[in-house]
Amino acid sequence: MNTRIRITVLSDSGTVRTRTKIEQAFAQFDYVMEKYTRFDKKSDLSKLNADMGKWHAVSKELFKLIEFALELANKTNGIFDPTIIDVLEAYGFTNENKFQNLQNLNLYQEIKGLMLTRPTFKDIALDRKNLRIKLQPKQKIDLGSIGKGYAIDLAYKTLDKFPAFIINAGGDIRAKGLNVQGKPWKVALYKTQLPNQRITDDYILGFIDLNNASVASSGGWARRVSFFHHLLNPKTGMPENISTQSYVIGKTALTSDAWATILYLTGQAGLELLEKNGLQGLVISESGQIFKTPGFVYDEKTKTKN
């Protein structure tokens, strides 16, 4: 997943059992990558994508993941779109990441044309009884916006017999119980730079207490190439820049991961929808303004005086 994963466990079991379970938890990330990456032609997801235009039998697990993604697409009126991969690839966001297309003077017009002709998530057919999925010709599904969260939840399930632990996969976190001091796990909220500005020493927004919950973040800074980043507005096909980053707190990492992407794409306007779905969030606009749901509580970091 091209990210650093850290697991801390407070164990009431022996060393051998504890280490074995931690190794099994780490293995869940490899499992998800092997099964559901779009970058490996042998993965279950790639086989489905290669069979576009036909009914394709899938596992119960993959069916549920795609069903979850499509439910979010419907709830958000297409702002969350697991089929946006064809547009991402048009920019050059492929397994080789060749972004020569960004130099194409006609790229914007080509993207506009693609948006007018491409099939949508509503065109995907689901056969729940026989666990089959039918994609339209030239249509693919990408699970990148939920894959890491799902892997965290699988790791959580592996460790669930322990009284307390925390799983951190590149800043997306799920925690159980209390830390060694008997307090909720304290998590720092990273503050990225604003557009066209350098990062300052004040790179921590604040801290949240996490207890039997998950927090996930989303932002366009991590995979930016020139004007391109991977968080596209599915309505326009263009990188969305109304936000610089978002944070969402939910019960599971799968949910938090997906809704962090949604909040980033919708900005302040997405907070009401977030609350309606039982989640709490914070989003920072491109100008640096902070907006949040009332239930998103954090301790602000004291700013350093220069």
C-alpha positions in Angstrom: 0.0 0.0 0.0 3.1 2.2 -0.2 2.6 3.3 3.4 4.2 2.7 6.8 2.1 0.5 9.1 2.6 0.5 12.9 0.8 -1.7 15.4 1.0 -1.3 19.2 -0.6 -3.9 21.5 -1.2 -4.0 25.2 -1.3 -7.7 25.8 -2.5 -9.9 28.6 -1.1 -13.0 26.8 2.3 -14.6 26.4 5.0 -13.1 24.1 4.7 -15.9 21.5 1.0 -15.6 21.0 1.1 -11.8 21.0 3.8 -11.7 18.3 2.0 -14.3 16.3 -1.2 -12.3 16.3 0.6 -9.1 15.4 2.3 -10.8 12.5 -1.2 -12.1 11.4 -2.5 -8.5 11.7 0.3 -7.2 9.4 -0.5 -9.9 6.9 -4.0 -8.5 6.4 -2.5 -5.6 4.5 -0.7 -8.0 2.1 -3.9 -9.9 1.8 -6.0 -6.9 0.7 -3.3 -5.7 -1.7 -3.0 -9.2 -3.3 -6.8 -9.5 -3.7 -8.0 -6.0 -4.5 -5.2 -3.9 -6.1 -5.8 -2.7 -9.6 -2.1 -2.7 -10.4 -1.8 -6.5 -10.5 -3.5 -8.3 -13.4 -3.8 -11.5 -11.2 -5.9 -9.8 -8.4 -9.6 -10.6 -8.1 -10.4 -6.9 -8.8 -8.3 -6.8 -12.0 -10.0 -10.0 -13.2 -13.3 -8.4 -12.8 -12.2 -5.2 -14.6 -10.8 -7.3 -17.4 -14.1 -9.0 -17.9 -16.0 -5.7 -18.5 -19.2 -6.1 -20.4 -19.9 -9.6 -19.1 -21.3 -11.1 -15.9 -18.4 -12.0 -13.7 -18.6 -14.2 -10.5 -16.8 -12.7 -7.5 -16.2 -13.7 -3.9 -18.7 -12.7 -1.2 -16.1 -10.4 0.2 -15.4 -8.5 -3.0 -19.2 -8.3 -3.7 -19.8 -6.7 -0.3 -16.9 -4.2 -0.8 -18.2 -3.1 -4.2 -21.8 -3.0 -2.9 -20.6 -0.7 0.0 -18.8 1.6 -2.5 -21.9 1.8 -4.7 -24.1 2.6 -1.7 -21.8 5.5 -0.9 -22.0 6.6 -4.5 -25.7 6.7 -4.3 -25.8 8.5 -0.9 -23.4 11.2 -2.2 -25.0 11.6 -5.6 -21.9 10.4 -7.3 -19.3 12.5 -5.4 -17.9 9.2 -4.2 -17.3 7.2 -7.4 -15.5 3.9 -7.5 -15.4 4.0 -11.3 -13.4 7.2 -11.7 -10.3 5.1 -12.5 -10.7 5.6 -16.2 -10.4 9.4 -15.8 -7.4 9.0 -13.4 -5.7 6.9 -16.1 -6.3 9.5 -18.7 -4.1 11.8 -16.6 -1.4 9.1 -16.4 -2.2 7.8 -13.0 -1.5 4.1 -13.9 0.7 1.4 -12.5 3.7 3.1 -14.2 2.6 6.6 -13.2 3.6 8.2 -16.6 2.3 11.7 -16.5 3.4 12.8 -19.9 -0.3 13.4 -20.6 -0.2 16.4 -18.4 1.8 18.2 -21.1 -0.9 17.6 -23.6 -2.4 21.0 -24.6 -5.7 19.2 -25.5 -5.9 17.2 -22.3 -8.7 19.4 -20.8 -10.9 19.0 -23.8 -10.2 15.2 -23.9 -11.2 15.0 -20.2 -14.4 16.9 -20.9 -15.2 14.6 -23.8 -14.6 11.5 -21.6 -16.9 12.8 -18.9 -19.7 13.1 -21.5 -19.4 9.5 -22.8 -18.1 7.4 -20.0 -20.5 4.9 -18.2 -21.4 5.7 -14.6 -21.6 3.8 -11.4 -25.4 3.5 -11.9 -24.7 1.4 -15.0 -23.1 -1.4 -12.9 -25.4 -4.5 -12.6 -25.4 -6.6 -9.4 -26.6 -10.1 -9.0 -26.7 -10.7 -5.2 -28.2 -14.2 -5.5 -25.3 -15.5 -7.6 -22.6 -13.1 -6.5 -22.1 -11.7 -10.0 -21.2 -8.2 -11.2 -21.5 -6.8 -14.7 -19.4 -3.8 -15.6 -20.1 -1.8 -18.8 -17.6 -1.8 -21.6 -14.7 0.5 -20.9 -15.7 0.6 -17.2 -13.4 -0.3 -14.3 -13.7 -0.2 -10.5 -11.0 1.0 -8.1 -11.1 0.3 -4.4 -8.2 2.5 -3.4 -10.4 4.9 -1.4 -11.6 2.1 0.9 -8.8 -0.6 0.7 -6.6 0.7 3.4 -9.5 1.2 5.8 -10.7 -2.3 5.1 -7.3 -3.8 5.8 -7.1 -1.9 9.1 -10.5 -3.4 10.1 -9.2 -6.9 9.2 -6.2 -6.3 11.3 -8.4 -5.0 14.1 -10.5 -8.2 14.0 -7.3 -10.3 14.2 -6.3 -8.5 17.4 -9.7 -8.1 18.9 -9.1 -10.5 21.8 -6.5 -8.2 23.3 -7.7 -5.5 25.7 -6.1 -2.6 24.0 -4.2 -1.7 20.8 -3.8 0.9 18.1 -3.2 0.3 14.3 -1.7 3.2 12.3 -1.5 2.8 8.5 -0.1 6.0 7.0 -2.2 8.2 9.4 -5.4 6.2 9.1 -5.9 4.8 12.6 -8.2 2.5 14.5 -7.8 2.0 18.3 -9.3 -0.2 21.0 -9.3 0.4 24.7 -7.0 2.6 26.7 -3.2 3.2 26.5 -0.6 2.1 29.0 -1.5 5.2 31.2 -5.1 4.2 31.3 -6.2 7.0 29.0 -7.6 7.2 25.5 -5.0 7.0 22.7 -3.9 10.5 21.7 -3.6 11.1 18.0 -2.0 14.2 16.4 -3.8 15.8 13.5 -1.2 16.7 10.8 -1.7 20.1 9.2 -0.5 20.2 5.6 0.6 23.3 3.7 -1.8 25.5 2.0 -1.7 25.9 -1.8 1.4 27.9 -3.0 2.7 28.2 0.6 5.5 26.6 2.4 4.8 24.4 5.4 5.6 26.2 8.7 6.8 24.8 12.0 3.2 24.8 13.1 2.4 21.5 11.3 0.3 20.0 14.0 -3.3 21.2 14.1 -4.1 19.6 17.4 -4.8 16.2 19.1 -7.8 14.0 19.5 -8.5 11.2 22.0 -9.3 7.9 20.3 -11.1 5.1 22.1 -12.8 2.3 20.3 -13.0 4.4 17.2 -11.2 5.2 14.0 -9.9 8.3 12.3 -8.9 8.7 8.7 -7.6 11.6 6.7 -7.6 12.7 3.0 -5.7 15.3 1.1 -4.3 16.0 -2.3 -0.8 16.8 -1.3 0.5 13.2 -1.2 0.2 12.4 -4.9 0.5 15.8 -6.6 2.2 16.1 -10.0 2.0 19.6 -11.4 -1.7 20.6 -11.3 -2.8 17.0 -10.9 -3.7 15.1 -7.8 -5.7 11.9 -7.5 -8.8 13.3 -5.7 -11.0 14.1 -8.7 -14.4 15.6 -8.7 -16.4 12.9 -10.5 -18.8 15.6 -11.8 -16.1 17.5 -13.7 -13.2 15.1 -14.0 -10.9 17.7 -12.6 -8.8 17.6 -9.4 -10.8 19.2 -6.6 -9.2 22.0 -4.7 -11.8 23.5 -2.4 -10.1 21.7 0.5 -6.5 21.0 1.5 -7.3 18.1 3.9 -10.1 16.4 5.8 -10.4 14.2 8.9 -13.3 11.9 9.7 -14.0 9.9 12.9 -16.2 6.8 12.8 -16.6 3.4 14.3 -14.7 1.5 11.6 -11.7 2.4 9.5 -13.5 1.4 6.3 -16.2 4.0 7.0 -13.8 6.7 8.1 -11.5 6.1 5.1 -14.3 6.4 2.6 -16.0 9.5 4.2 -12.7 11.3 4.6 -12.5 11.3 0.8 -16.1 12.4 0.5 -15.5 15.3 3.0 -12.4 16.4 1.1 -14.4 16.6 -2.2 -17.4 18.3 -0.7 -15.7 20.7 1.8 -17.8 22.5 4.4 -21.0 21.5 2.5 -20.3 17.9 3.3 -20.4 18.2 7.1 -24.2 18.0 7.3 -24.3 14.8 5.2 -21.5 13.4 7.4 -23.5 14.0 10.6 -26.6 12.4 9.0 -24.6 9.3 8.6 -23.4 9.2 12.3 -19.9 10.5 11.7 -17.8 13.5 12.8 -15.4 15.4 10.7 -13.2 18.4 10.2 -12.1 20.0 6.9 -9.7 22.7 6.1 -10.5 24.9 3.1 -7.9 26.0 0.4 -7.7 29.3 2.3 -7.0 27.7 5.6 -10.4 28.0 7.2 -11.3 25.2 9.6 -14.9 23.8 9.5 -16.1 20.9 11.6 -19.1 19.1 13.0 -19.9 19.9 16.6 -18.9 16.4 17.7 -15.4 16.6 16.3 -13.5 17.5 19.5 -9.8 18.2 19.4 -7.2 20.0 21.6 -5.6 22.8 19.6 -1.9 22.8 19.5 -0.4 25.9 21.1 1.2 27.9 18.4 5.0 28.5 18.7 6.0 32.2 18.8 8.9 33.1 16.5 
